[in-house]
Amino acid sequence: MKFYDACCAKGCSIKFEFSGPRTPQQNGKVERKFQTFYGRIRAVLNHAGFENGERSGIWAECARTITFLSNITASKTKEKCPYHLLFGSKPKLPSSLRIFGEIGVVTTKDNVQGKLKNRGTACNFVGYSVDHAYDVYRMFNPNTKGIIHSRDMVWLGKSYENWMISNAPSKEEYDDDDDDDDDYIQTIATINQDADNQESIQIIQDKDQSIKSKVYRQLKQLESSFDPEASKIVKDIELGRDIILDQANIALFSGNIVEPTTFDQAWNHADLKDQDNWSTQSRKS
């Protein structure tokens, strides 16, 4: 009733009609007005391109802007707008009406700014600052979720939806990123495979070198005028040439084996059976 008393005290030409409790059917004009009002809100939010998650924080600003535009708009039945009919004077209108959700770059007013820092922030137009000068706009900052009152801005002429689409990465960029990721994964796999191959090669080389050293020692022991094949292979090894294990086997097992001539040769013989026999004979002698 405070609003009713205030209107009566100021002499406002407002007619109040009260309905019964919980009987909305007696308040048909207001209910119809609410449905039209919410229909406009949904239409404006749809045109701006705000999704469901973003509407919950912006719908109140949308309702405020729609109410302001409704109060300054004249109808076919009345030549004057509701604001003029209520206050008896024309409203102060902004220099230019903007579309709800339009993107504008608001000038940054920080005292200290970096040389490479942007001088503006992209914000959404959500309404007009009624308590400020007529050309001050209410801008919604999507980064801070706050309202900025400003008149220093550059309009981009894009809705929120179009601006998001134009700033979103294209499908080709996503494909390039995927290709880069695939190339990176393939490169890592190749590096790992090369590392495994290098390690395997190193193990084979070490093992082969060990075998060559052992064969060389055995061939050195067999080197004599009675086994020219062994002498030739030993000479090749001394010259730094590679040998094949099969050739070493031929040199070891295909020719006549010469009996050891010294104690060390008999004691360190490769054949364990002959080594044991010669060791036994050496002890008897």
C-alpha positions in Angstrom: 0.0 0.0 0.0 3.0 2.3 0.2 3.1 2.7 -3.5 -0.7 3.5 -3.5 -0.2 6.1 -0.9 2.7 7.7 -2.6 0.8 7.9 -5.9 -2.2 9.5 -4.2 0.0 12.0 -2.4 1.7 13.1 -5.7 -1.6 13.2 -7.5 -0.7 10.7 -10.2 -3.5 9.8 -12.5 -3.2 6.0 -11.8 -6.3 3.9 -11.3 -5.9 1.0 -8.9 -8.0 -2.1 -9.1 -7.5 -4.9 -6.6 -8.4 -8.5 -7.2 -9.2 -11.3 -4.8 -6.5 -13.5 -3.3 -5.3 -16.3 -5.6 -7.7 -15.4 -8.4 -5.5 -14.5 -11.4 -8.6 -14.8 -13.7 -9.7 -11.4 -12.3 -6.5 -9.8 -13.4 -6.6 -10.7 -17.1 -5.0 -7.5 -18.5 -2.0 -7.7 -16.2 -1.5 -11.4 -16.8 -1.7 -10.8 -20.6 0.8 -8.0 -20.2 3.2 -10.4 -18.3 2.9 -12.9 -21.1 3.7 -10.3 -23.7 6.6 -9.0 -21.6 8.2 -12.4 -21.2 7.7 -13.2 -24.9 9.7 -10.1 -25.7 12.4 -11.1 -23.3 12.7 -14.6 -24.9 12.7 -13.0 -28.4 15.5 -10.5 -27.6 17.6 -13.2 -25.9 17.2 -15.5 -28.9 18.1 -12.8 -31.3 21.2 -11.9 -29.3 22.3 -15.5 -29.2 22.6 -16.0 -25.5 22.5 -19.7 -24.4 20.6 -21.1 -21.4 23.5 -20.8 -19.1 24.1 -17.2 -20.0 20.4 -16.1 -19.8 20.2 -16.7 -16.0 22.6 -13.8 -15.4 21.5 -11.4 -18.1 17.7 -11.7 -18.2 17.1 -9.0 -15.6 19.0 -6.5 -17.7 17.0 -7.6 -20.7 13.7 -7.0 -18.8 14.9 -3.5 -17.7 15.8 -2.5 -21.3 12.4 -3.8 -22.7 10.5 -1.9 -20.0 12.4 1.3 -20.9 11.7 0.8 -24.6 8.0 0.1 -23.9 7.7 3.3 -21.9 9.2 5.5 -24.6 7.3 3.9 -27.5 3.9 5.3 -28.7 1.1 3.0 -29.8 -1.5 3.2 -32.6 -4.3 4.1 -30.2 -2.3 6.8 -28.3 -0.2 9.5 -29.9 1.9 9.9 -26.7 4.2 7.3 -25.1 3.5 6.0 -21.6 6.3 8.1 -20.2 4.9 11.3 -21.6 1.4 10.4 -20.4 2.7 9.7 -16.8 5.1 12.6 -16.3 3.7 15.1 -18.8 7.0 15.6 -20.7 8.9 13.8 -23.4 11.7 11.4 -22.3 15.3 12.1 -22.8 16.4 9.6 -25.4 19.9 8.4 -26.2 21.6 9.7 -29.2 21.3 6.3 -30.9 19.3 3.2 -29.9 21.3 0.0 -30.0 20.4 -3.7 -30.4 20.4 -5.7 -27.2 23.5 -7.9 -27.1 25.5 -5.8 -29.6 29.2 -5.9 -29.2 31.1 -2.7 -28.4 34.7 -2.3 -27.4 34.8 -0.2 -24.3 37.8 2.0 -23.7 40.0 1.0 -20.8 40.5 3.7 -18.2 43.4 2.3 -16.2 45.9 4.8 -15.0 48.9 2.6 -15.8 48.7 0.4 -18.9 51.3 -1.8 -20.6 52.6 -0.8 -24.0 51.3 -4.1 -25.6 48.0 -4.3 -23.6 44.7 -3.8 -25.4 43.2 -0.4 -24.9 39.6 -1.7 -24.9 37.4 -4.6 -23.7 34.7 -6.3 -25.8 31.4 -6.0 -24.0 27.7 -6.6 -24.6 25.2 -3.8 -24.8 22.4 -4.5 -22.2 20.7 -1.2 -21.6 20.8 2.5 -21.0 22.0 4.3 -17.9 18.8 6.1 -16.8 20.5 7.9 -13.9 23.4 9.1 -16.0 23.6 11.4 -19.1 21.4 10.4 -21.9 24.3 9.0 -24.0 25.8 6.6 -21.4 25.2 2.9 -22.0 25.2 -0.1 -19.7 27.8 -2.7 -21.0 28.1 -6.2 -19.7 31.7 -7.5 -19.3 31.6 -11.3 -20.0 35.0 -11.7 -18.3 34.1 -10.1 -14.9 30.3 -10.6 -15.2 29.9 -7.0 -14.2 28.2 -3.9 -15.6 30.2 -1.0 -17.0 28.7 2.5 -17.5 30.5 4.1 -20.4 30.1 6.4 -23.4 33.6 5.8 -24.9 33.3 2.8 -27.1 33.5 1.6 -30.7 30.5 -0.4 -31.9 31.4 -3.5 -34.0 27.9 -3.9 -35.5 27.8 -7.6 -34.5 25.5 -9.5 -32.2 26.8 -11.6 -29.4 26.2 -14.8 -31.4 27.9 -13.5 -34.6 30.8 -12.2 -32.6 31.3 -15.6 -30.9 31.2 -17.4 -34.3 33.7 -15.0 -35.9 36.1 -15.4 -33.0 35.8 -19.2 -32.8 38.5 -21.3 -34.3 37.6 -22.7 -37.7 37.4 -26.4 -38.5 40.6 -26.2 -40.6 42.4 -24.9 -37.5 41.1 -27.8 -35.5 42.1 -30.2 -38.2 45.6 -28.6 -38.3 45.8 -29.0 -34.5 44.8 -32.6 -34.8 47.4 -33.1 -37.6 50.0 -31.5 -35.4 49.1 -33.7 -32.5 49.2 -36.8 -34.8 52.6 -35.7 -36.2 53.9 -35.1 -32.6 52.7 -38.5 -31.4 54.2 -40.1 -34.5 57.4 -38.3 -34.0 57.6 -39.4 -30.3 56.8 -43.0 -31.3 59.5 -42.8 -34.0 62.0 -41.5 -31.5 61.1 -44.2 -29.0 61.4 -46.8 -31.7 64.7 -45.4 -32.8 65.9 -45.4 -29.2 64.9 -49.0 -28.8 66.5 -49.9 -32.1 69.7 -48.2 -31.1 69.7 -50.0 -27.8 69.1 -53.3 -29.5 71.9 -52.6 -32.0 74.2 -51.6 -29.2 73.5 -54.9 -27.4 74.1 -56.9 -30.6 77.3 -55.0 -31.3 78.6 -55.6 -27.7 77.6 -59.3 -28.0 79.2 -59.6 -31.4 82.3 -57.8 -30.2 82.6 -60.3 -27.3 82.2 -63.2 -29.7 84.8 -61.8 -32.0 87.2 -61.3 -29.2 86.8 -64.9 -28.0 87.1 -66.3 -31.6 90.2 -64.1 -32.1 91.9 -65.5 -29.0 91.0 -69.1 -30.1 92.3 -68.5 -33.6 95.4 -67.0 -32.3 96.1 -70.2 -30.4 95.5 -72.3 -33.6 97.7 -70.0 -35.7 100.4 -72.2 -37.1 101.8 -73.4 -40.4 99.5 -76.5 -40.2 96.3 -74.3 -40.2 96.7 -71.6 -42.9 92.9 -70.7 -42.8 93.1 -69.7 -39.2 96.2 -67.6 -39.9 94.4 -65.8 -42.7 91.4 -64.9 -40.5 93.6 -63.7 -37.7 95.4 -61.5 -40.2 92.1 -60.1 -41.4 91.0 -59.3 -37.8 94.3 -57.5 -37.1 93.7 -55.4 -40.2 90.3 -54.3 -38.7 88.1 -56.3 -41.1 84.8 -57.7 -40.0 84.4 -61.5 -39.8 81.3 -63.7 -39.8 80.7 -66.2 -37.1 80.2 -69.0 -39.7 83.7 -68.4 -41.0 85.1 -68.6 -37.5 83.3 -71.9 -37.0 84.7 -73.3 -40.2 88.2 -72.2 -39.1 87.7 -73.9 -35.7 86.0 -77.2 -36.6 86.7 -78.0 -40.2 90.5 -78.4 -40.0 92.8 -80.7 -38.1 93.0 -79.5 -34.5 96.6 -79.2 -33.4 97.4 -80.4 -29.9 98.5 -77.8 -27.4 102.3 -77.3 -27.2 102.4 -75.4 -23.9 100.9 -75.8 -20.4 98.8 -72.7 -20.7 97.3 -73.9 -24.0 96.3 -77.2 -22.5 95.0 -75.7 -19.2 92.9 -73.1 -21.0 91.7 -75.2 -23.9 88.2 -74.4 -25.2 87.1 -78.1 -25.2 86.4 -78.9 -21.6 86.8 -82.7 -22.1 90.2 -82.3 -23.7 91.1 -79.7 -21.1 90.3 -82.1 -18.3 92.3 -85.0 -20.0 95.3 -82.8 -20.6 95.1 -81.4 -17.1 95.1 -85.0 -15.7 98.1 -86.0 -17.8 99.9 -82.8 -16.7 99.5 -83.7 -13.1 100.6 -87.3 -13.6 103.7 -86.1 -15.4 
